Amino acid sequence: MEQIANWVAPIATTLAALLVAANLGARITGIGFIAFAVGSVGWMVIGAATGQANLIWQNAVLLLVNILGVWRWLGLRARYDKGAAAATRATL
């Protein structure tokens, strides 16, 4: 499990940073936060395997932040975007 986490954690975190920084819309940003959450879990596995409690705690907090990001960008923001699109169509 640690070997998989050693690959998944940095790849997911890097991919997530690219997706969020690109700011290509609510869906892509939300997917970025999902990738960040996967990375956080990977880093927590690495922390547990190597006895680094600080890495576990840091990424546990980041996991909560990332879950908030998923909710905001895939839940709340997506609803705003749909409402804005519907309002635009209604005015045409």
C-alpha angles and dihedrals in degrees: 000000000000091000091055091046090051088064102032098050099057095036093049092045093050093046090048093051090052093049095048094043092050090062093202095160141297096294096051092044090049090051087051090057090050088054089048089053091051089049091050091053089048092051090048090054090050090048091051093047093050099038096247105146091176091060090050094050095044092052093043088060091043090050089058090048090049092050087053088051092051091050092047098046103033098031114027101022093045089056090051091050092050091049092049091049091050091050091050092051091048092056095051 
